[in-house]
Amino acid sequence: MEKEESIKQNTDENLNKDNQNSEEAEINENQDEIKENQNLNEPETAEEKIIKLEDKLARTFAEMENQRRRFEKEKEEAYEYGGFTFAKEALNLIDNLERSKQILKNDETLKNSDALKKTLEHFDVINKDLISVFSKNDIKPIESLNKKLDPNFHQAMMEIEDSEKEPGTIIQEIQKGFTIKDRLLRPSLVGVSKKPINEDKKNPKKQENLENK
């Protein structure tokens, strides 16, 4: 009996302690909430208001500056590249002149005639004038012949066997490319050299060396 009473007494004491701890925790939580509410309800000091206003102004000025820079950049690009589409279309004039020259050169009835010679001379003058007008507006032709192929400015349309040129060298210009300021207006369409397939067979010394190896 005494043991049972002792166990019961210990259990009651533990329950009382748990209840007491629970009540204390609840009181602490309520006090924290009261403090938070008090902090929220406390009016801002003049110094805090000034700090907040200064921060707000700084953010506003930064956003305005970013917008100004974006506007300046867009305006500059519109000024510099606003005629991009027009310039690209205008290149058709040069293409048509070049096609007309080729047609006249291939006309058997005009070959070696004075009429053909004078006509081609006039075409050359017109072509030079067009290039001059383009150059004044920062539209310049891309140098291609005998240059190494550059994917940024050239587009290879065909490979041509050539034992004298280093592979990848431009040896034919199909259509001239142009740039406008620092941008590509259109790439040059070109033909590039490649090593002949039967080059080693044509060279007996190379063939002997290969066989000895």
C-alpha positions in Angstrom: 0.0 0.0 0.0 2.7 2.4 0.9 4.5 1.8 -2.4 1.3 2.5 -4.3 0.7 5.7 -2.4 4.3 6.8 -3.1 3.9 6.1 -6.8 0.7 8.0 -6.9 2.2 10.9 -5.1 5.2 11.1 -7.5 2.8 10.9 -10.5 0.7 13.8 -9.2 3.9 15.8 -8.6 5.1 15.3 -12.1 1.7 16.2 -13.5 1.7 19.4 -11.5 5.3 20.2 -12.7 4.3 19.6 -16.4 1.2 21.8 -16.0 3.3 24.5 -14.3 5.9 24.4 -17.1 3.2 24.6 -19.7 1.6 27.6 -18.1 5.0 29.3 -17.8 5.7 28.7 -21.6 2.2 30.1 -22.5 2.8 33.2 -20.3 6.2 33.8 -22.0 4.6 33.4 -25.5 1.9 35.9 -24.5 4.5 38.3 -23.3 6.5 38.1 -26.5 3.4 38.8 -28.5 2.6 41.8 -26.3 6.1 43.1 -26.9 5.8 42.7 -30.6 2.5 44.4 -30.7 3.9 47.2 -28.6 6.8 47.6 -31.1 4.4 47.7 -34.0 2.1 50.2 -32.3 5.0 52.5 -31.3 5.2 55.6 -33.5 8.4 55.9 -35.7 10.9 58.4 -34.6 11.8 61.3 -36.8 15.2 59.8 -37.5 13.7 56.5 -38.6 11.3 58.3 -40.9 14.2 60.2 -42.5 16.2 57.0 -43.0 13.3 55.4 -44.7 12.7 58.4 -46.9 16.4 58.6 -47.9 16.3 54.9 -48.8 13.2 55.4 -50.9 14.7 58.4 -52.7 17.9 56.5 -53.4 16.0 53.6 -54.9 13.9 56.0 -57.0 16.9 57.9 -58.3 18.7 54.6 -59.2 15.6 53.4 -61.1 15.4 56.7 -63.0 19.1 56.5 -63.9 18.7 53.0 -65.2 15.7 54.1 -67.3 17.7 57.1 -68.7 20.6 54.8 -69.7 18.3 52.4 -71.4 16.6 55.2 -73.3 20.0 56.7 -74.3 21.2 53.3 -75.6 18.0 52.7 -77.5 18.2 56.2 -79.0 21.8 55.7 -80.0 21.1 52.3 -81.6 18.1 53.7 -83.5 20.3 56.5 -84.8 23.2 54.3 -85.8 21.3 51.3 -87.1 17.9 52.7 -88.0 18.7 52.4 -91.7 19.9 48.7 -91.4 16.9 47.3 -93.4 17.2 50.0 -96.0 20.9 49.5 -96.4 20.4 45.7 -96.8 17.8 46.3 -99.5 20.1 48.8 -101.3 22.7 46.2 -101.7 20.5 44.7 -104.4 21.6 47.5 -106.7 25.2 46.3 -106.6 24.1 42.7 -107.1 22.0 43.6 -110.1 24.8 45.6 -111.6 27.2 42.6 -111.2 24.6 40.2 -112.7 24.1 42.6 -115.7 27.9 42.8 -116.3 28.1 39.0 -116.3 25.2 38.6 -118.7 26.8 41.1 -121.1 30.2 39.5 -120.9 28.7 36.1 -121.7 26.8 37.4 -124.7 28.6 36.0 -127.8 27.3 38.8 -130.1 28.9 41.5 -127.9 32.3 39.9 -127.3 35.3 42.1 -128.1 33.0 45.0 -129.2 33.4 48.6 -128.4 29.8 48.8 -127.2 30.5 46.1 -124.6 33.7 47.8 -123.4 32.0 51.2 -123.0 29.0 49.7 -121.2 31.2 47.8 -118.8 33.1 51.0 -118.1 29.9 52.8 -117.3 28.8 49.9 -115.0 32.1 50.2 -113.1 31.7 53.9 -112.6 28.2 53.4 -111.2 29.5 50.6 -109.0 32.3 52.8 -107.6 29.8 55.6 -106.9 27.5 53.3 -105.0 30.4 51.9 -102.9 31.5 55.5 -102.2 28.0 56.5 -101.0 27.8 53.4 -98.8 31.3 54.0 -97.4 30.3 57.5 -96.4 27.4 56.0 -94.4 29.8 53.4 -92.7 28.6 50.6 -95.0 31.8 48.9 -96.2 32.5 45.8 -98.3 34.2 42.8 -96.6 37.6 41.8 -98.0 37.4 38.1 -98.9 39.7 36.9 -101.7 42.9 35.2 -100.5 41.7 35.6 -96.8 41.2 32.7 -94.4 37.5 31.8 -94.0 36.0 33.7 -91.0 32.5 32.4 -90.1 31.8 35.9 -88.6 32.0 37.5 -92.1 32.0 34.7 -94.7 29.7 31.9 -95.6 31.3 29.0 -97.6 29.1 27.8 -100.4 31.5 25.4 -102.1 35.0 23.8 -101.8 37.4 24.0 -104.7 40.5 21.8 -105.0 43.6 23.8 -105.1 47.1 22.5 -104.4 48.7 25.9 -104.2 46.4 27.5 -101.6 46.2 26.5 -97.9 42.9 24.7 -97.2 40.2 27.1 -96.0 41.5 30.0 -98.1 38.9 32.0 -100.0 39.6 31.7 -103.7 36.2 32.7 -105.1 33.7 35.4 -104.2 30.2 34.5 -105.2 28.5 37.5 -103.6 30.2 40.4 -101.8 29.4 40.9 -98.1 29.1 44.2 -96.2 29.2 45.6 -92.7 27.5 48.6 -91.3 29.6 50.2 -88.5 30.6 47.3 -86.3 27.7 45.0 -87.4 27.4 42.4 -90.1 25.0 43.6 -92.8 25.3 40.4 -94.8 28.1 37.8 -95.1 30.2 37.2 -98.2 29.2 34.1 -100.1 32.5 32.4 -101.0 34.3 29.3 -102.3 37.2 28.0 -100.3 40.1 25.9 -101.2 40.6 22.3 -100.2 43.4 19.8 -100.6 43.1 17.8 -103.9 42.2 14.2 -103.1 44.7 12.7 -105.6 47.6 15.1 -104.7 49.7 12.4 -103.1 49.3 10.1 -106.1 50.5 12.8 -108.4 53.7 13.3 -106.3 55.8 10.1 -106.7 58.2 11.1 -103.9 55.4 11.5 -101.4 53.9 8.2 -102.6 57.3 6.4 -102.1 57.6 7.8 -98.6 54.2 6.6 -97.7 55.0 3.1 -99.1 58.3 2.9 -97.1 56.4 3.8 -93.9 
